[in-house]
Amino acid sequence: MLAEERQQVILRMLHENGIVKLHDVCKEVKCSESSVRRDLQELEEKGILIRVHGGAKVRQSLQKELDMRGKFSQNIEQKNQIAKVAVSLIQDEDVIYLDAGTSTLAMIQFLKQKEQLTVVTNGILHATALADQNIRTILVGGELKNTTKAIVGVETVQELQRYRFNKVFLGMNGVHLEYGYTTPDPDEAAVKLAAIKQGAESFVLVDSTKFDQFSFVKVAEVSDAKIITNKLSKLVFDQYNNQTEIQEVSL
């Protein structure tokens, strides 16, 4: 088993129990204690866990997610600037997908400059804001997630598979070279992935704090979508720009 695969197993065990024992990990991944110790050391260096005698415990919650009210209050100016750049990529008569995040919600105020758009979304708040601007809107069906006001589930994924999009715009909880784009919720991850697969181009809208971070569920590889973000350090930009196209916003 590769080191990345072992570390994914460790993360799953941490998610389930909050703590892992060295012996249990070795048994699960069928690997030597020395290899698992190296994995634990790497994950500790990344700030994910804390090594303790005989194992490790979680440092950060892989499932933690703010509700929409909490997300609205974070990095407002950065989101607006990123949203402006994202909208500048849209052409008249495009069919686009907006997922149910606050970064994509910020785009809607700038969409009135575009003509004859069709917007598909799984966001209740997004659909309302789009309707207020008299933009043709398709709200996909499924189960409503109360915290993020997102519609998710098997029905949502199946419905998305009926459509094709010129451009897909997504928010993410984490962007990581090894673990890709991630989010805390498996249902939302499935919807995001379905949208990416149906788009001619896909864009992830994130501020710089989301880089080198990851959550519980992988959505896609970093190379599967372009990134729109605020100014990054040269080191971070170079690392990620080798994997995908990054467009930086000057604030």
C-alpha positions as CSV (number, residue, x, y, z in Angstrom):
1,M,0.0,0.0,0.0
2,L,1.3,3.4,-1.0
3,A,2.0,6.1,1.7
4,E,-0.8,8.2,0.5
5,E,-3.2,5.3,0.7
6,R,-2.1,4.5,4.3
7,Q,-2.5,8.1,5.3
8,Q,-6.0,8.2,3.9
9,V,-6.8,5.1,6.1
10,I,-5.3,6.9,9.1
11,L,-7.5,10.0,8.4
12,R,-10.6,7.8,8.1
13,M,-9.8,6.1,11.4
14,L,-9.2,9.5,13.0
15,H,-12.5,10.7,11.7
16,E,-14.3,7.7,13.2
17,N,-12.6,7.6,16.6
18,G,-10.7,10.9,17.1
19,I,-7.7,8.8,18.1
20,V,-5.7,5.9,16.5
21,K,-3.4,3.3,18.0
22,L,-0.2,2.4,16.1
23,H,-1.1,-1.3,16.5
24,D,-4.5,-0.9,15.0
25,V,-3.2,1.1,12.0
26,C,-0.6,-1.5,11.3
27,K,-3.2,-4.2,11.4
28,E,-5.5,-2.3,9.1
29,V,-3.0,-1.3,6.4
30,K,-0.9,-4.5,6.8
31,C,2.3,-2.5,7.1
32,S,5.3,-2.3,9.5
33,E,5.3,0.0,12.5
34,S,8.2,2.0,11.1
35,S,6.2,2.9,8.0
36,V,3.2,3.9,10.0
37,R,5.3,6.0,12.3
38,R,6.6,7.9,9.3
39,D,3.1,8.5,8.1
40,L,2.1,9.8,11.5
41,Q,5.1,12.1,11.5
42,E,4.2,13.5,8.1
43,L,0.6,14.1,9.1
44,E,1.8,15.8,12.3
45,E,4.1,18.0,10.3
46,K,1.1,19.0,8.2
47,G,-0.8,20.0,11.3
48,I,-3.5,17.4,11.0
49,L,-2.8,15.2,14.1
50,I,-0.8,15.1,17.3
51,R,1.3,12.0,18.0
52,V,0.9,10.5,21.4
53,H,2.3,7.5,23.1
54,G,1.3,4.5,21.0
55,G,-0.6,6.4,18.3
56,A,-2.0,9.8,17.5
57,K,-5.1,12.0,18.1
58,V,-6.8,14.5,15.8
59,R,-5.7,18.1,15.8
60,Q,-8.4,19.6,13.6
61,S,-11.9,18.5,12.8
62,L,-12.1,17.1,9.3
63,Q,-15.9,17.6,9.4
64,K,-16.1,21.1,10.8
65,E,-18.2,23.3,8.6
66,L,-19.8,26.7,9.3
67,D,-23.4,27.4,8.5
68,M,-24.2,30.0,5.8
69,R,-24.4,32.8,8.4
70,G,-20.9,32.0,9.6
71,K,-19.5,31.7,6.1
72,F,-21.0,35.1,5.1
73,S,-18.9,36.9,7.7
74,Q,-15.6,35.5,6.5
75,N,-13.3,37.3,3.9
76,I,-16.1,39.3,2.4
77,E,-14.0,41.7,0.3
78,Q,-11.8,38.8,-1.0
79,K,-14.9,36.9,-2.0
80,N,-16.4,39.8,-3.9
81,Q,-13.1,40.4,-5.8
82,I,-12.8,36.8,-6.7
83,A,-16.4,36.7,-7.7
84,K,-15.9,39.7,-10.1
85,V,-13.0,37.8,-11.8
86,A,-15.1,34.7,-12.1
87,V,-18.0,36.6,-13.7
88,S,-15.6,38.2,-16.2
89,L,-15.0,34.7,-17.6
90,I,-18.7,34.2,-18.5
91,Q,-20.0,34.9,-22.0
92,D,-23.5,36.0,-23.0
93,E,-25.8,33.0,-23.5
94,D,-23.6,30.6,-21.4
95,V,-25.1,27.8,-19.4
96,I,-23.4,27.8,-16.1
97,Y,-23.5,25.9,-12.8
98,L,-23.2,27.7,-9.4
99,D,-22.9,25.5,-6.3
100,A,-24.3,26.4,-3.0
101,G,-21.3,28.3,-1.4
102,T,-20.9,31.9,-0.4
103,S,-18.1,32.5,-2.9
104,T,-20.4,31.6,-5.8
105,L,-23.3,33.5,-4.1
106,A,-21.1,36.6,-4.3
107,M,-21.0,36.2,-8.1
108,I,-24.7,36.8,-8.6
109,Q,-24.6,40.5,-7.9
110,F,-22.3,40.9,-11.0
111,L,-24.3,38.6,-13.3
112,K,-26.7,41.3,-14.4
113,Q,-24.1,42.6,-16.9
114,K,-24.5,39.3,-18.9
115,E,-27.3,38.5,-21.3
116,Q,-29.4,35.4,-21.8
117,L,-27.7,33.3,-19.2
118,T,-29.1,30.0,-17.9
119,V,-27.9,29.2,-14.4
120,V,-28.3,25.8,-12.8
121,T,-27.7,25.7,-9.0
122,N,-28.2,23.5,-6.0
123,G,-28.4,26.6,-3.7
124,I,-31.7,27.8,-2.3
125,L,-30.3,31.2,-1.6
126,H,-28.7,31.3,-5.0
127,A,-31.9,30.5,-6.8
128,T,-33.7,33.3,-4.9
129,A,-31.0,35.9,-5.7
130,L,-31.0,34.8,-9.4
131,A,-34.8,35.1,-9.6
132,D,-34.6,38.6,-8.1
133,Q,-32.4,39.6,-11.0
134,N,-34.7,37.9,-13.6
135,I,-32.1,35.4,-14.6
136,R,-33.3,32.1,-16.1
137,T,-32.7,29.6,-13.2
138,I,-32.9,25.9,-12.8
139,L,-32.9,24.6,-9.2
140,V,-32.0,21.0,-9.0
141,G,-34.1,18.6,-6.8
142,G,-33.1,16.5,-3.8
143,E,-32.7,16.8,-0.1
144,L,-32.2,20.2,1.5
145,K,-29.2,20.5,3.8
146,N,-30.3,22.9,6.5
147,T,-26.9,24.3,7.5
148,T,-25.6,25.3,4.0
149,K,-29.0,25.6,2.3
150,A,-27.7,23.2,-0.4
151,I,-29.7,20.6,-2.2
152,V,-27.9,17.3,-2.2
153,G,-28.4,13.5,-2.6
154,V,-28.7,10.8,-5.2
155,E,-31.5,12.7,-7.0
156,T,-29.4,15.8,-7.3
157,V,-26.5,13.9,-8.8
158,Q,-28.8,12.1,-11.3
159,E,-30.4,15.4,-12.4
160,L,-27.0,17.1,-12.9
161,Q,-26.1,14.2,-15.2
162,R,-28.8,15.4,-17.6
163,Y,-27.1,18.8,-18.2
164,R,-24.0,20.1,-19.8
165,F,-22.4,23.4,-18.7
166,N,-20.1,25.9,-20.5
167,K,-18.7,26.7,-17.1
168,V,-18.9,25.3,-13.5
169,F,-18.2,27.4,-10.5
170,L,-17.6,25.8,-7.1
171,G,-16.5,26.7,-3.6
172,M,-14.3,24.3,-1.6
173,N,-13.2,23.9,2.0
174,G,-9.7,22.7,1.2
175,V,-7.2,22.7,-1.7
176,H,-4.3,20.3,-1.2
177,L,-1.6,18.9,-3.6
178,E,-2.0,15.4,-2.3
179,Y,-5.6,15.2,-1.3
180,G,-7.1,17.5,-4.0
181,Y,-10.3,19.5,-3.5
182,T,-12.1,18.5,-0.4
183,T,-15.3,19.2,1.6
184,P,-16.6,17.9,5.0
185,D,-19.8,16.4,3.6
186,P,-20.0,13.3,1.4
187,D,-23.3,14.3,-0.2
188,E,-22.0,17.8,-1.2
189,A,-18.8,16.2,-2.5
190,A,-20.8,13.9,-4.8
191,V,-22.8,16.9,-6.2
192,K,-19.6,19.0,-6.8
193,L,-17.9,16.1,-8.6
194,A,-21.0,15.5,-10.7
195,A,-21.0,19.2,-11.8
196,I,-17.3,19.1,-12.6
197,K,-17.9,16.1,-14.9
198,Q,-20.6,17.9,-16.8
199,G,-18.7,21.1,-17.3
200,A,-16.6,22.1,-20.3
201,E,-14.6,24.2,-17.8
202,S,-14.6,24.1,-14.1
203,F,-13.4,26.8,-11.6
204,V,-12.9,26.6,-7.9
205,L,-13.3,29.9,-6.0
206,V,-11.2,30.0,-2.8
207,D,-9.3,32.5,-0.8
208,S,-5.6,31.8,0.1
209,T,-6.5,30.4,3.5
210,K,-7.9,27.3,1.9
211,F,-4.6,26.2,0.4
212,D,-2.7,23.2,2.0
213,Q,-5.9,22.5,3.9
214,F,-8.2,19.5,3.5
215,S,-11.5,18.1,4.9
216,F,-13.0,14.7,5.2
217,V,-14.1,13.9,1.6
218,K,-12.2,14.3,-1.6
219,V,-14.1,15.9,-4.5
220,A,-11.5,15.8,-7.3
221,E,-7.9,16.2,-8.1
222,V,-6.4,19.7,-8.2
223,S,-5.9,19.3,-11.9
224,D,-9.7,18.8,-12.5
225,A,-10.5,22.5,-12.1
226,K,-8.9,25.9,-12.5
227,I,-8.5,28.1,-9.4
228,I,-9.5,31.7,-8.9
229,T,-8.0,33.1,-5.7
230,N,-6.4,36.1,-4.1
231,K,-2.7,36.7,-4.0
232,L,-0.6,33.7,-3.0
233,S,3.0,33.5,-1.9
234,K,5.4,32.7,-4.8
235,L,6.1,29.2,-3.3
236,V,2.5,28.2,-3.0
237,F,1.7,29.7,-6.4
238,D,4.5,27.8,-8.1
239,Q,3.5,24.5,-6.4
240,Y,-0.1,24.6,-7.4
241,N,0.4,26.2,-10.8
242,N,2.3,23.1,-11.8
243,Q,-1.0,21.1,-11.2
244,T,-3.6,23.5,-12.6
245,E,-4.2,27.0,-13.9
246,I,-4.4,29.7,-11.2
247,Q,-5.8,33.2,-11.7
248,E,-4.9,35.5,-8.9
249,V,-7.0,38.6,-7.9
250,S,-5.2,41.8,-6.8
251,L,-6.9,43.2,-3.7
